[in-house]
Amino acid sequence: MYVKVTKISEISGGKIDFQLRVRVINLWTTPDRTNPQDEGVVHMIFMDKECGRIHATIRKDLISKFRDSVEDGSAYVLERFMVAKNDATFRSTPHKHKLNFMRGTKVFKVKALEIPPNHFEFMSFHDILASTKDDQFLDVIGHVVKKNVMKETEKNGKISKVMDATLEDLEGNRVHCTLWDDFAVKMEQFLDTHDSSLPVIIILQLCKLKMYLGAMRISLEGSVTLIFGVTEMSNNRIVHFKISPFIGVRTTLISPTTTKYKAFYQA
């Protein structure tokens, strides 16, 4: 039976028999609540060619069935999901609904060149600072203007690495950012090896809003994607954004001004 491909924006409650053509742009796991050593849920973000995004999950008893069927960055045609409300404490997408894999969910790997490898919806620093609720994930781009020495902290018997950094936007607004564990290590490694005469731009995907001491800041932990870049001047008109090789992503940012070589926006 032919099933029409549904746009992510058209997904609504009560649907089961529909087909999606999407790319997995982020995939991560969360531990089982009763046994933290085991994987409890596989989380994914699907994106279609219109850049619509929706959260999808595979519950623990289905992980073994679908573990080898989906991978980060690949594209798929998928059929049959349970649609539920997107009512998590932190919402990874603004979509009203999320998708839950069922035993009858069908997965077919495809090339889908029409779907980009990723898409960012950056939240402005003004909106971050004006936020009153720390209940969402967001994408952020900023100029790293300050970073503190990486430290170790203990919580619930676990030792974690932590680093605080300050990001700045075009208008001079500043947002404080806390990097934890691997993200703090990556920041330290990148800054230790890059040309210090060039400004550093950072892209954060799925970072968290956090209210701390009465001010809104952003925090990197768990499922966040972290991309570092160094800018190069080109006639003071175009700023080429060189992504760190271990991330494996490239893009270009256009600079409308030459002041301190830090003006940029997404091309």
N, C-alpha and C positions, 0 to 999 in steps of 0.2 A: 504494500500500500504506500502511495506517495505521501510524504509528510512535508509540508511547506516549511522552509527555514524561517524561524522566528527571530526577530531582532531582540536584543537584550532589553531594549527600551519598551518592548511590547509584552514582556513577561508579567503575568499577573497571578494572583492567588487562585488555586483550584485547578490549574493546568497540570497535566501529566504527559500526555502524548503530544509532544512538540519536539522540534529538531533545532539544534544550535550549530552554527559554524563559527568557532571561536579559537583564540589562542590563549594558552595558559601563560599569563605574564608574571605571576608570582605563585610560589608553592611553598608551604611550610607545614610543620606539624606542631601539635601541642600535646603534652604528656597526659596520660590517663590520670584521672583525679585520685583514684584509690591506689594506683601503682605507678608513681611518677617515672619509673624506669621504662615503662612501656609507652608506645605511641597511642594516644587516645583518639585523636582526630587529625585527618589530613585536610588542610585548608588550601583553597586555590582562589585566584581571581581570574575570571574569564573576561576576554575582551573581543568584541566583534569588529567588523570593518568600519562601522560607524563610530568606533571608539567608545561604545557603551560598555560598562563594566558591571559585573555582578559577582558576589561571593558564592563559592560552592564548597561543600564539605563531604568527606567520606568518613562515616563513623567507624569505630574500632573494628567491629565484626566484619566489615567489608573491605578493610585495608588490604588484606592479603589477596582479595579478588581483583582489585584495581591497581595495586601497587606498581606493577610493571606496564600498566596501560596508559598512564599519564605522566608527563614529565614537564618540568619548567621550560618555557620557551617554545614548545611544540604546539601545532594546531590540530584541531580535531573537529569532526562532526559527531555530535552526541545526541542521543535520544532518550527520552523517558527520565524525568526527574520528579521529585516531590518538591513543590514550591512552598516555602515557609516565609514568615515575616522576618525581616532583617532587624531584629530587636536586641542585638548584642550590646553589651556595655560600651564597647568601642566598635564602631562601624567602619569596615574597610572600604566600603563604597557607599555613595549616597542612595543607591537603589533601595526601594521599599521592601524588596524581597531578596531571598537567598535561595540557593538550590541545594538539595540533599540527594546524594547518590542513592539509588535503590538497587536491589539485586538484579532487577531487570533493566538497569541503565545500560545502553549500548554505546561503545566508544570506537570510533574509526579515525585513525591518524591520516591527515591530509597535509598538503603543502600550504595552501591558503596564502599565497603571496600578497593578496590584497589586504591582509590584516597586518598592521605594523608590529614590530617586535615589542614595542612598549608605547606608552602614552602618559604624559604628565599633566596634571591639573593643579598647577601651583597655587597655593594659598598665599595671598599677599601678607607681608609683615604687619601691615595696618590691621588686617582682619584677625591675625593671630593675637596681636596685643590687645585687641578689643574683645576677644572671646571671653566668655564667662563660664563656659562649661568645657571640661576636659574629657569629652566623650567621643572623639573621632580620630581616625587616622588621616593624615594629609601628606601632600607632596610639597616640598620646599626647595627653593634654590637660593643660594646666598653666597656672599663673599666672606671668606674666613678672615676676620680682622684680629682675632685674639684667641689663644688657647692656653689653658693651664697645664701644668705638669700632670701626667697620668698618675693616679693614686690607686691604692687598694682599700676596699672597704668590706666590712663583714656584716652580713644580715642573715639571720636564721641559720647560722653556722656555715654559710657559704661565703667564700672570699671572691669578690668581684673587682675587676678593674674598671675605673671610671675616669673620664676626662671631660672637663667643661670647656666649651668653646663659645665664641661670640660671632654671630653672622650679621651681615649688614646688607641692606638692599639699595636700590638706586637713590631713594630719597633720604638715606642716612638713618633709617629706622634700624634698630638693632634688636635681635632676638637671641636669648641665651639657649644653648643647646647642650644636652648631656649625652655623652656617648658611653655605652657600657660594653665591657668585655671585648669581644672580637672587633667591634666597631671602634673602640678606643685604640686598640692595637693597630688597626688599619690606618687610622688617622695619624698615629705616631710614626708608623713606617713611611707613610706617604710624605709627611712633612720633613722627615729626616733625609729623604733622598731627592726631593725636588729642588729646582733652582729657586733659592729664596728671594731672588730679585723679581720673580714673577708672581702675580696675585694668584691665590688659590680659590677656585669656585667649587662648591659642594652641592650635589643634588641628593635629596633624601626622599625616598618613596615609602609610604606607610609608616612614617614616624608618628609619635603620639603627642597630643597636646597635654601639658601637665601644669597645673597651678601649683606654684611653690613660693612661699613667703609673699603671697598677695600679687604675684606677677605671673603671667602666662609664659611658658617656655616650651621647648620641644625636647622629646626624649627618644633615643634610638635604642631599641631592644627588640628581641623576638624576630618578627617577620620583615623588618625594614630592609629596603634595598639602599645601599650606600654607593655613591659614585663620586670620585674625586676628579678634578680637572685642573690644569694649569693653562692660563691664557697666554697667547703670544700676540704681539702687535703686528699689524699688517697695514701700513700706511695710516695708522691710527683710525681706521674706519671699520675694519672687520677684526673681531677678536675670535681667533680659532680656539675652540675648547678641546684640549687634548685630554681624553679620558685615560685614567690609569690603566696600563695594559692588563692587569690581573682582573679587571672588570669586564673587558672585552666589548665596550660600547663606544661609539663615536658620535659626535654631533657638532654643530657649529652655532655659535652665538654671534649676533650682530651687535656692534657697539655704536650708538648714535652720538657719542661724545668721547673726548679723549681724556677727560679729567681723571687723573690718577689711574687711568686704565682699568677702572672697575665697573664702568657702566655696561650692562648686558641685559638681554632678555631672550626668551626662547624663540628660536627661528622656526 
